Amino acid sequence: MKLLLFADLHLDTRFPNAGPARRQALRDTLGRIVDLAQESGADAVLCAGDLYEHDRCSPSTASFLQSAFDCTVPVFLAPGNDDWYGPQSVYRQVDWTPNVHVFTDGTLTPVELADGVTLWGAAHVGPGPARDFLDGFAVNRGGVNLALCHGTAPEDVTITGLDHAFLGHVHTPEHAAHHTFPGNPDPLTPGETGDRGAVLCTVHEDGTVSREVFDVSASRALDWGLPEEPFPLPDLDNLAAERTVRGQFVRDVLADESLDTAMRGRVLATGLRALEER
């Protein structure tokens, strides 16, 4: 069985510079993840929380998520502490397609992925620090048992009876024998390290997991001509607010839905340089 894992995308997060372009890149990254799931023949997509930011999530993001996950692959979502499940959460408001399963309970609950393979998932049901859902948990069935949640990992996952835990919250990737933190798939801050991305996990009959990491970051596809700087982007929020030719140019490019992230970056970089040289 192949499961495509990601976590900590943080849609609608705030960036100090180039906010609109960076937030669009996060959406494009999710599109790449779903495309990869379908192209790789994954049996399911797993999101281990912090898919979006509850306090900043816009109605357009809710619509985007509904459309993005309307695909041929089952999708399992375990809300984290930044996208916690509650009455006003996107998880409750969106009319998800039948292939999407949102874990809504504050304790690990089971879903059968296949004969003899169980996925235990849980949700943060309110704001606050990340929890250790595995603390005190014990598997009560045979077969291969996997967990999906947002929080910390115990020193020994196997004492719970689980074969493997797929986890979010830690942004630095960590691939251990019995747990996986994929890290955030698209950079959120300069200087992030580790082999991050979407992790294609092959679950074997004995419960062991082998992994392959795929770089799905749309932000890294931006070409601004200054590769030595992590995010050498101008402050597009301020530029777009200008009542100038430059401001109108930025607004038009950001609003052009025909441009993907890489092309939008190249158009902005080339156009802004040209305007500066006029």
C-alpha positions, 0 to 999 in steps of 0.5 A: 500500500502506498500513502502520500504524506504531507503536513504543515502547508499553512495556507493563508499564512502571513509573509513579510514580503511578497505575500500574495505570490507566496500564498498562491505558491502554497496553493500551487504546492497543494495542487502538485501534491494531489497531482503526484498522488494520482500519477504515482498510484498512491492509495491515499493522501494523508495530511497530518495537520496545519493544512491552513491557518484558522485565523486567516483562512479566507472563503476563497481558500475554502473553495480552493480546498474543496476543488483541490481534493475533488480527485480520484484518490481518498484523502484523510485530513487530521486537523492540527492546532493551527487548523483545529476542528470546530463549528467555524472551521473550514473542515465543517463548512466545506461540502467535501466530496465523498473521497475526503475523510476528516477526522473530527474526534479529539482521540484516535479513531479507526478507519479501515484503509484495506483488509488488515490495515487500519488508520487511526486519526485524531483532530485538535478540536480547539486552539492551543499547543500541539498534543501528544495523541499517542500518550496512553493510546493502545491498539485494540486490533490486529493487522497493520496499525497506522496513526495520523495526527498532529503533534509530538511522537513518543520515544517508542511508538511501538508501545502503543501497538502501532506500526507507524505514526505519520505526524505533523507539527515539526517542520524539520523532516524526521524519518524514524523507524516507526514515525515520520515527520514530513516537514512543511512541503513549501518553505515558510521561513529562510534557512529551513533545512532537511529533505522536505516535501511530500513523502510517498510511504510504502507500507509493507505487510509486516508494518514496516514503511519505506519512504521516498521524498518528492520536492513539490514546492512551488515557491522554489520554482520562483526565479527572481534572479537572486538564488543566493538569497532564500526569498529575494522577493519585493514587498508585493503587498505594498507595490500592489497598493500603489496607485502607479503604473508599477502598482497596476502591473503587479495587480494585473499579474497577481490576478492573472489565473492563467499564470502558474507560480514559476511563470508569475515570478518570472513575469513580475521579476522581468516587468519590475526590472524593466519599469525600474530602468525606464 
